[in-house]
Amino acid sequence: MDMMQKINEAKNYIRTKSSLSPKIGLVLGSGLGSLVEEMTDAVHIPFESIPHFAIPTVEGHSGKVVIGKLNGVLVVALSGRYHYYEGYDLSVVTFPIRVMKMLGVETVILTNACGAVNKDFKPGDLMLITDHLNLTANNPLIGKNIDFLGPRFADASEIYTKQLRCIAHEAAYELKMKLQEGVYTWWTGPSYETPAEIKMIRILGGDAVGMSTVPESLVASHMGMQVLGISCLTNMASGILDQKLSHHEVLEVASSVKYQFSLLIKSIVSKIK
Ligand code: HPA
């Protein structure tokens, strides 16, 4: 079966669960998934029930697509996402974004937890993604191009839409929240980086490093979607402090800023026309 057929089957299934047509899509990263609990008139659709969505590998609860209203604004949210380090092909990792597009989504907000490479940042800071560095030598657009979705050679000069970045800054200002900005570096994981790799990333111009978001932003941008990326800096990257990195710490810090992060996302969503 070809990719467009798969995308349409997934879309048609979701349509049988909700007839709402949100223009905004949200991908909720580590610690932010519970934002879907604040959605009203919401329909929850587990990933594994949707045709061609992969079976999640992460232990515990799996991801879900939630369609409903956030702050009164129609959105489709992914609580959970697929990661490259889980062993999925990038076409699987980015599949939900393509389905969102077919559902009518025009703007996608990608969130994640990541490590701070820029020493001016602190754990718990939120960072607006201005651009990215893809250091994985992989790209979800490799392979036969789906001309219906976008061009073979997609422009990448402004993946993270300037106008949305302005909206995010305006929202943060109104909420009296600090919002850093910088370049997000995609590293495959699942092991964290070495101190030497972090030094390299800093020299190359990266301000933060994480294991997601870039595949989704490339695919969204390829389809002409407006993209906003916001990271929660959960830790100083490897080698900056004299301490080991732990997933536990990442989750703890992500959870401690969840409330502020949620306020920011809700405000941004209500400002998008
Ligand atoms: N590196 C990569 N991914 C991450 C990190 C990190 O330091 N923290 C949270 N996700």
Residues whose N, C-alpha, C, O or C-beta is under 5 A from the ligand:
A	BS01	HPA	A113 C114 G115 Y192 V209 G210 M211 T234 A237 V250
